[in-house]
Every structure is written in structure tokens, then in C-alpha cells.
Amino acid sequence: MRRLPFKTLLALGAACLSAGALPSCATNDSMMFITGVYFRKFGACTAKADLDAPILAKGRLDLAFASEYRAALIVGNQITQRGSRERLRTETSRVALKGAEVQLENLKGESLAKPFSSTGTGFVDASEGTDPSLTIMFANLIPASVASKLKVGTVVAKVRVFGTTLGGEDVESGELAFPIDVCRGCLVAFPSSARDLTADGTDYQCKLASDDMAAASAAADADQPCDLGIDIQAPCTACSGLYPECQSPTHNCFYTAAACP
């Protein structure tokens, strides 16, 4: 876990003592914070940081389609501006983000993997008055090396973002505990409109968009997730030509237990 250098802590302590506010300066967690994970809605894969941005209550990782979970973290900076044009003093409170530290646990608080660092980039300006400055930083909360070993259930990703101010101080955010449901086959839907009525047998068969112009048009017009297998459920026509789990519920472990490996 990254912490401020000892000399910096001494300097902060001296500043706090002079301001008579040592208790509020005992930790740097309040300097930078994570609001949450941005909810990238259907058809809108870009993420924009603002105080009214939609955030996810929890994430979902479908191992049938995705090998890792990458999140758009909304990061805030509350370090006040220090630059001054009148005094020819440059701004040092802007933060260059470097990555995130992640600990994965189950709901009982038991560790599921060794803590790891996820590389990330971003830049967040100094706060203006009482309003923090916000930015988006993408970070891998469940890497492929860990996802391949996970079982179906809920994973809690405890994440902290770290970076360095332009003044050379290392800073770290407070911790965000973000639950992620891990499943296999749950993020595909089988709507009645996508059923192939020309298929043999009584079992549901999803249309292949490439073989049916109407289905192709519907798939093109339908709202699609940014990443298949991440957070948002997709219609079976989006993947029926690629994955057997999308061709029929009988081939999907989430809908039919007999299909589970």
C-alpha cells in the first residue's frame, strides 16, 4: 500500500499543527477519493466524470464471454489550488494517476488472491473552492489470471487509486469496496422475438444474425453492451454466431444446469 514519504508527512503534520487541525490531517485518504464505478449505458461506451454521473451498485462478470473485469473509476481530487499567476507560482496540486491497488475477497472477508496493482492512467485537476475535480480512470479489478480460477458467486474488490501530484507528493485515495457478481452465461437474454421459428425441434434456437436479414437489422438497431460479458445483458442475436451459450438456453449453464461443465 502506497503512503506519503516521511518528509512529506512531517511537512503535513507541521501545517496541521499550525492550523490547529491535526486530527483532520492524520490521513491523506480525504485528499483523493473514488466516487464509484461509472455505469456505461447501452450504446454509450464513453465515460464522463461529473457529480451526477450514473454509478453501478455492483458489477457483473460473465465468464462465458469475458476473461477479466475492467472498470471505469470516477476519481476525485480535493487538494486545493496552490498556483498563483500574480506570484508566478505554478500549480502543484494536480494529480497524475498511476494505477490502483486491489484486494479481492469473498463476502466472508476471505482473500481470494494476493493483492495486486493494476496499471492505470489519468489526470485530475486541483479542486476549485469546495468542489472537487473529477476524472475517469480505467482499472482492471479482476485480471484474467484470477478470473480463470473464480467460482460463481460474489467477489468484493477493495480498490484504492494512487498517483503523484505535480509537486512530487505521492497520494492515495480512500478505499472503495465494490461487489462483482461472477456468473457463467447470465449476461445473455433469449427474447421471443429472437427465436428461430424455422429450426427443427421444440427447443428454443436463437436466430443467427448473419443468416437472417431481419435479425441482422434487429441486432444492429438493438442496444448493445460496451463489452460482452461485462455488467449488461445482451440479446442472444449479438453472439449466437460466436458462442454456443448464445444459441440456446439448453446450451447455457445459467439457464440449464445440465449444460454446466
PERAPE-V36572 format. One record per pair of residues at least 24 apart in sequence whose C-alpha atoms are under 10 Angstrom apart, sorted by sequence separation. I is the first residue (numbers start at 1). GAP is how many residues later the second one is. D is the distance in Angstrom with one decimal. If there is no record, write none. Layout:
# PERAPE-V36572
<<I;GAP;D> <I;GAP;D>>
This chain:
# PERAPE-V36572
<<3;24;9.5> <4;24;8.0> <48;24;9.5> <49;24;9.0> <50;24;8.2> <97;24;5.3> <98;24;7.3> <117;24;9.3> <118;24;9.3> <137;24;8.9> <155;24;5.7> <156;24;6.1> <194;24;8.9> <3;25;8.5> <47;25;7.2> <49;25;6.1> <50;25;9.8> <51;25;9.6> <96;25;7.5> <97;25;5.0> <98;25;9.0> <116;25;9.3> <118;25;8.6> <154;25;6.6> <155;25;5.1> <156;25;8.7> <193;25;9.4> <194;25;9.3> <3;26;9.8> <46;26;9.5> <47;26;9.3> <48;26;8.6> <49;26;8.1> <50;26;9.4> <96;26;6.1> <97;26;5.7> <116;26;9.9> <154;26;5.6> <155;26;6.3> <47;27;9.0> <49;27;9.1> <73;27;9.8> <95;27;8.5> <96;27;4.7> <97;27;7.6> <116;27;9.5> <153;27;8.5> <154;27;4.4> <155;27;7.1> <209;27;9.6> <210;27;9.3> <95;28;5.8> <96;28;6.7> <153;28;5.8> <154;28;5.8> <208;28;8.8> <209;28;5.9> <94;29;7.4> <95;29;5.3> <96;29;8.8> <113;29;9.9> <152;29;7.7> <153;29;5.2> <154;29;8.7> <206;29;9.4> <207;29;8.0> <208;29;6.2> <209;29;7.6> <94;30;5.9> <95;30;6.5> <152;30;5.1> <153;30;6.7> <206;30;6.4> <207;30;6.1> <208;30;8.7> <209;30;8.7> <210;30;9.5> <211;30;9.4> <40;31;9.7> <93;31;9.2> <94;31;4.5> <95;31;7.5> <151;31;7.2> <152;31;5.0> <153;31;10.0> <205;31;9.6> <206;31;6.6> <207;31;9.7> <208;31;8.4> <209;31;7.7> <210;31;7.7> <39;32;9.1> <40;32;8.5> <93;32;7.2> <94;32;4.8> <113;32;9.9> <114;32;9.5> <150;32;7.8> <151;32;7.9> <152;32;7.1> <207;32;9.9> <208;32;5.8> <209;32;7.5> <37;33;10.0> <38;33;7.5> <39;33;8.1> <92;33;9.6> <93;33;5.2> <94;33;8.5> <113;33;7.1> <150;33;9.5> <151;33;9.2> <206;33;9.6> <207;33;7.1> <208;33;5.8> <37;34;6.3> <38;34;5.4> <39;34;9.7> <91;34;9.4> <92;34;8.3> <93;34;8.4> <112;34;8.5> <206;34;6.5> <207;34;8.8> <208;34;9.5> <36;35;9.5> <37;35;5.5> <38;35;6.1> <91;35;8.3> <147;35;8.8> <205;35;9.2> <206;35;9.3> <36;36;8.5> <37;36;4.7> <38;36;6.4> <113;36;9.6> <36;37;5.9> <37;37;6.1> <100;37;9.2> <102;37;9.5> <104;37;8.3> <112;37;9.4> <113;37;9.8> <141;37;9.3> <35;38;7.5> <36;38;5.7> <37;38;9.3> <97;38;9.8> <99;38;8.2> <100;38;9.3> <101;38;9.4> <102;38;8.8> <103;38;8.6> <104;38;8.0> <112;38;8.3> <142;38;9.2> <187;38;9.8> <208;38;9.8> <34;39;6.7> <35;39;5.4> <36;39;7.9> <94;39;9.4> <97;39;10.0> <98;39;9.3> <99;39;8.7> <100;39;6.7> <101;39;9.8> <102;39;6.6> <103;39;9.5> <124;39;9.8> <126;39;9.4> <141;39;9.4> <207;39;9.7> <208;39;8.2> <34;40;5.7> <35;40;6.2> <97;40;7.9> <99;40;7.0> <100;40;8.4> <101;40;8.9> <102;40;8.7> <123;40;9.0> <125;40;9.6> <188;40;8.9> <206;40;7.2> <207;40;7.7> <33;41;8.5> <34;41;4.6> <35;41;7.0> <99;41;9.4> <100;41;8.7> <118;41;9.6> <120;41;8.8> <122;41;9.1> <123;41;9.8> <124;41;9.4> <187;41;7.9> <188;41;8.1> <194;41;8.0> <195;41;9.2> <205;41;9.0> <206;41;5.0> <207;41;9.6> <33;42;5.8> <34;42;6.1> <104;42;9.4> <117;42;9.4> <119;42;9.9> <120;42;9.3> <121;42;9.0> <123;42;9.6> <187;42;5.9> <194;42;7.3> <195;42;9.2> <205;42;5.8> <206;42;6.0> <32;43;7.2> <33;43;5.2> <34;43;9.1> <83;43;9.7> <112;43;8.3> <115;43;9.5> <116;43;9.9> <117;43;9.5> <118;43;9.3> <120;43;9.6> <186;43;8.4> <187;43;7.7> <194;43;6.7> <204;43;8.4> <205;43;5.0> <206;43;9.0> <32;44;5.6> <33;44;6.7> <81;44;8.7> <82;44;8.5> <111;44;9.7> <112;44;9.4> <115;44;9.8> <117;44;9.5> <185;44;8.3> <187;44;7.6> <188;44;8.6> <189;44;6.5> <190;44;9.0> <191;44;7.1> <204;44;5.8> <205;44;8.1> <31;45;8.4> <32;45;4.6> <33;45;8.1> <80;45;9.4> <81;45;5.4> <82;45;10.0> <111;45;9.5> <112;45;10.0> <117;45;9.9> <184;45;9.0> <187;45;6.4> <188;45;5.2> <189;45;6.0> <190;45;6.3> <191;45;7.9> <203;45;7.6> <204;45;7.0> <205;45;9.1> <30;46;9.6> <31;46;6.1> <32;46;5.9> <77;46;9.8> <78;46;9.8> <79;46;8.8> <80;46;5.6> <81;46;6.3> <107;46;9.1> <109;46;9.7> <110;46;9.8> <183;46;9.4> <186;46;9.6> <187;46;4.1> <188;46;4.9> <189;46;4.8> <190;46;5.6> <191;46;9.4> <203;46;8.4> <204;46;8.0> <205;46;10.0> <30;47;8.6> <31;47;5.0> <32;47;7.5> <75;47;9.3> <77;47;6.5> <78;47;9.1> <79;47;5.6> <80;47;5.1> <81;47;6.8> <106;47;8.3> <107;47;6.8> <108;47;10.0> <109;47;8.4> <186;47;7.4> <187;47;6.1> <188;47;5.6> <189;47;5.6> <190;47;8.5> <203;47;7.6> <30;48;7.2> <31;48;5.5> <70;48;9.9> <75;48;9.5> <76;48;7.3> <77;48;7.0> <78;48;6.7> <79;48;5.8> <80;48;6.6> <81;48;8.3> <106;48;6.4> <107;48;6.9> <108;48;9.7> <182;48;9.9> <185;48;9.7> <186;48;9.5> <187;48;8.5> <188;48;5.7> <189;48;9.0> <30;49;8.8> <31;49;9.0> <75;49;7.8> <76;49;8.9> <77;49;6.2> <78;49;5.1> <79;49;8.9> <80;49;7.1> <105;49;8.8> <106;49;5.0> <107;49;6.8> <187;49;9.3> <188;49;9.2> <189;49;9.8> <76;50;9.2> <77;50;6.1> <78;50;8.3> <79;50;9.7> <80;50;8.5> <105;50;5.9> <106;50;5.9> <181;50;9.0> <188;50;8.8> <28;51;9.9> <76;51;8.6> <77;51;9.8> <78;51;9.1> <79;51;9.9> <80;51;9.4> <104;51;6.5> <105;51;5.2> <106;51;8.8> <180;51;8.9> <188;51;8.6> <196;51;9.9> <78;52;8.0> <80;52;8.5> <104;52;5.7> <105;52;6.6> <188;52;9.8> <195;52;9.6> <78;53;7.5> <79;53;7.9> <80;53;9.7> <103;53;8.2> <104;53;4.7> <105;53;7.9> <195;53;9.1> <77;54;9.1> <78;54;4.9> <79;54;9.0> <102;54;9.9> <103;54;5.8> <104;54;6.3> <76;55;9.6> <77;55;5.4> <78;55;6.9> <102;55;6.4> <103;55;5.1> <104;55;8.7> <76;56;5.9> <77;56;5.3> <78;56;9.2> <101;56;9.9> <102;56;5.6> <103;56;6.5> <190;56;8.1> <75;57;9.6> <76;57;5.5> <77;57;6.4> <101;57;8.1> <102;57;4.5> <103;57;9.1> <188;57;8.2> <189;57;8.1> <190;57;8.9> <75;58;8.3> <76;58;4.4> <77;58;8.6> <100;58;9.9> <101;58;5.6> <102;58;6.7> <188;58;6.6> <190;58;7.8> <75;59;5.5> <76;59;6.6> <100;59;6.5> <101;59;5.3> <102;59;8.9> <186;59;9.7> <187;59;9.7> <188;59;10.0> <189;59;9.8> <190;59;7.5> <74;60;6.7> <75;60;5.4> <76;60;8.9> <100;60;5.4> <101;60;6.4> <185;60;6.5> <189;60;8.9> <74;61;5.9> <75;61;6.1> <99;61;8.6> <100;61;4.2> <101;61;7.7> <184;61;9.2> <185;61;8.2> <188;61;9.4> <73;62;8.2> <74;62;4.8> <75;62;7.0> <99;62;5.9> <100;62;5.9> <32;63;9.2> <72;63;9.8> <73;63;5.6> <74;63;6.6> <98;63;7.8> <99;63;5.8> <100;63;8.7> <72;64;6.2> <73;64;5.2> <74;64;8.8> <97;64;7.5> <98;64;6.0> <99;64;7.0> <185;64;9.2> <188;64;9.2> <71;65;9.7> <72;65;5.7> <73;65;5.9> <97;65;6.1> <98;65;4.9> <71;66;8.2> <72;66;4.4> <73;66;7.1> <96;66;8.7> <97;66;4.1> <98;66;7.6> <185;66;9.4> <186;66;8.5> <188;66;9.4> <189;66;10.0> <71;67;5.5> <72;67;6.6> <95;67;9.1> <96;67;5.5> <97;67;6.6> <185;67;5.8> <186;67;8.4> <187;67;9.1> <70;68;6.7> <71;68;5.5> <72;68;9.0> <95;68;6.3> <96;68;5.4> <97;68;8.6> <184;68;8.1> <185;68;6.0> <186;68;5.6> <70;69;5.6> <71;69;6.3> <72;69;9.9> <94;69;10.0> <95;69;5.5> <96;69;6.1> <184;69;6.5> <185;69;5.1> <186;69;7.9> <69;70;8.7> <70;70;4.2> <71;70;6.7> <94;70;8.4> <95;70;4.2> <96;70;7.3> <183;70;9.3> <184;70;6.0> <185;70;7.7> <69;71;5.9> <70;71;5.8> <71;71;9.2> <93;71;9.2> <94;71;5.4> <95;71;6.2> <101;71;9.5> <183;71;7.6> <184;71;9.7> <185;71;9.9> <68;72;7.4> <69;72;5.7> <70;72;7.0> <92;72;9.9> <93;72;5.6> <94;72;5.8> <95;72;8.8> <96;72;9.9> <100;72;9.0> <105;72;9.8> <107;72;8.8> <68;73;7.9> <69;73;4.9> <70;73;8.1> <92;73;6.2> <93;73;6.2> <94;73;8.2> <95;73;9.3> <97;73;9.9> <99;73;9.9> <100;73;9.2> <102;73;9.4> <104;73;9.5> <106;73;9.1> <68;74;5.4> <69;74;6.6> <91;74;9.6> <92;74;4.6> <93;74;6.6> <95;74;9.0> <96;74;9.7> <97;74;9.2> <101;74;9.4> <102;74;9.6> <103;74;9.4> <104;74;9.6> <105;74;9.4> <106;74;9.9> <67;75;8.7> <68;75;4.9> <69;75;8.1> <91;75;7.5> <92;75;4.5> <93;75;9.3> <95;75;9.0> <96;75;9.8> <97;75;9.5> <102;75;9.7> <104;75;9.6> <185;75;9.8> <67;76;7.6> <68;76;4.8> <90;76;9.3> <91;76;8.1> <92;76;8.0> <93;76;9.0> <95;76;8.3> <104;76;10.0> <184;76;8.7> <67;77;5.2> <68;77;8.3> <90;77;9.3> <92;77;9.2> <66;78;8.8> <67;78;8.6> <68;78;8.2> <69;78;8.2> <67;79;9.2> <68;79;6.1> <51;80;9.5> <67;80;6.3> <68;80;8.6> <51;81;9.1> <61;81;9.0> <63;81;9.9> <66;81;9.1> <67;81;7.1> <50;82;9.8> <51;82;9.4> <50;83;8.5> <51;83;8.0> <49;84;9.0> <50;84;6.4> <63;84;7.6> <49;85;5.8> <50;85;7.8> <62;85;9.9> <63;85;8.0> <75;85;9.9> <48;86;9.2> <49;86;5.2> <50;86;9.4> <61;86;9.0> <73;86;9.8> <75;86;7.9> <79;86;9.5> <48;87;7.6> <49;87;5.8> <63;87;9.0> <47;88;9.4> <48;88;6.9> <49;88;9.6> <63;88;9.4> <73;88;8.9> <47;89;7.0> <63;89;8.9> <47;90;9.4> <62;90;9.2> <47;91;9.7> <61;91;9.6> <32;92;9.7> <61;93;9.7> <60;94;8.9> <61;94;9.8> <59;95;9.5> <60;95;9.6> <31;96;9.8> <58;96;9.7> <59;96;9.4> <77;96;8.8> <58;97;10.0> <59;97;9.8> <76;97;8.6> <38;98;8.3> <58;98;9.3> <75;98;8.4> <1;99;9.9> <2;99;8.7> <33;99;9.6> <35;99;9.0> <37;99;9.2> <38;99;9.9> <1;100;7.2> <32;100;9.0> <34;100;9.2> <37;100;9.7> <38;100;9.8> <1;101;9.6> <31;101;9.5> <32;101;9.6> <33;101;9.4> <34;101;9.8> <37;101;9.4> <32;102;9.7> <34;102;9.7> <34;103;9.9> <73;103;9.8> <69;111;8.9> <69;113;9.8> <1;114;9.4> <1;115;9.8> <1;116;9.4> <66;118;9.6> <58;119;9.8> <59;119;7.7> <60;119;8.6> <61;119;6.9> <62;119;8.4> <63;119;7.2> <64;119;8.0> <65;119;8.1> <58;120;6.3> <59;120;6.3> <60;120;5.2> <61;120;6.2> <62;120;6.0> <63;120;6.2> <64;120;5.1> <65;120;7.7> <57;121;7.9> <58;121;5.1> <59;121;4.4> <60;121;4.7> <61;121;4.9> <62;121;4.9> <63;121;5.1> <64;121;5.5> <65;121;9.9> <56;122;9.0> <57;122;7.9> <58;122;5.6> <59;122;6.1> <60;122;5.9> <61;122;6.3> <62;122;5.0> <63;122;7.3> <64;122;8.6> <65;122;8.6> <56;123;9.7> <57;123;9.3> <58;123;7.4> <59;123;8.6> <60;123;7.5> <61;123;8.1> <62;123;6.1> <63;123;9.2> <64;123;8.8> <65;123;9.5> <61;124;9.6> <62;124;6.4> <63;124;9.5> <64;124;9.8> <34;125;8.8> <61;125;8.9> <62;125;6.2> <34;126;7.7> <60;126;9.0> <61;126;8.3> <62;126;9.1> <33;127;8.2> <34;127;7.5> <60;127;8.3> <32;128;9.6> <33;128;7.8> <32;129;8.2> <33;129;9.7> <32;130;8.5> <29;131;9.4> <32;131;9.5> <32;139;7.4> <33;139;8.1> <34;139;6.8> <35;139;9.9> <37;139;9.4> <31;140;7.6> <32;140;6.4> <33;140;4.6> <34;140;7.0> <36;140;7.3> <30;141;9.9> <31;141;7.8> <32;141;4.5> <33;141;5.3> <34;141;7.5> <35;141;8.0> <36;141;9.1> <37;141;8.1> <28;142;9.8> <29;142;8.1> <30;142;8.9> <31;142;6.9> <32;142;6.8> <33;142;7.7> <34;142;6.4> <36;142;8.0> <28;143;7.0> <29;143;6.3> <30;143;6.9> <31;143;8.4> <33;143;8.3> <34;143;10.0> <28;144;7.0> <29;144;5.0> <30;144;6.6> <27;145;9.8> <28;145;7.6> <29;145;4.5> <28;146;8.2> <29;146;8.1> <27;147;9.5> <70;157;9.6> <2;158;9.5> <69;158;9.8> <1;159;8.8> <2;159;9.6> <3;159;9.1> <71;159;9.3> <2;160;7.3> <4;160;9.8> <8;160;9.6> <9;160;9.8> <69;160;9.0> <70;160;8.3> <71;160;9.9> <1;161;9.3> <2;161;9.2> <8;161;7.1> <66;161;8.1> <68;161;9.2> <69;161;6.9> <7;162;10.0> <8;162;8.8> <65;162;9.1> <66;162;6.7> <67;162;8.6> <68;162;8.7> <69;162;9.2> <65;163;6.2> <66;163;5.0> <67;163;9.6> <5;164;7.6> <64;164;9.5> <65;164;4.9> <66;164;6.9> <4;165;6.8> <5;165;7.2> <64;165;7.2> <65;165;8.4> <3;166;9.7> <4;166;5.3> <5;166;9.5> <62;166;8.4> <63;166;7.0> <3;167;6.8> <4;167;6.3> <61;167;9.4> <62;167;4.6> <63;167;9.2> <2;168;7.7> <3;168;6.8> <4;168;8.2> <61;168;5.9> <62;168;6.5> <2;169;7.7> <3;169;6.9> <60;169;7.8> <61;169;5.1> <62;169;8.1> <2;170;6.7> <60;170;5.8> <61;170;6.3> <62;170;9.6> <1;171;8.7> <2;171;9.9> <59;171;7.6> <60;171;4.4> <61;171;9.2> <62;171;9.5> <59;172;5.4> <60;172;7.6> <58;173;8.4> <59;173;8.9> <60;173;9.4> <65;174;9.4> <56;175;8.9> <65;177;9.9> <43;178;9.9> <65;178;8.1> <43;179;8.8> <44;179;9.2> <45;179;9.7> <64;179;8.5> <42;180;8.9> <43;180;5.5> <44;180;9.1> <45;180;7.9> <46;180;9.0> <64;180;9.7> <65;180;9.0> <42;181;5.2> <43;181;5.8> <44;181;8.5> <45;181;5.4> <64;181;7.5> <65;181;9.9> <41;182;8.9> <42;182;5.5> <43;182;6.6> <44;182;7.5> <45;182;8.8> <64;182;9.7> <41;183;8.9> <42;183;5.4> <43;183;7.0> <41;184;7.3> <42;184;7.2> <40;185;8.2> <41;185;8.0> <40;186;7.4> <40;187;9.9> <64;188;9.0> <64;189;9.1> <41;190;9.6> <42;190;7.9> <64;190;9.9> <40;191;8.9> <41;191;8.2> <42;191;9.7> <39;192;8.6> <40;192;9.0> <42;192;9.5> <39;193;9.6>>
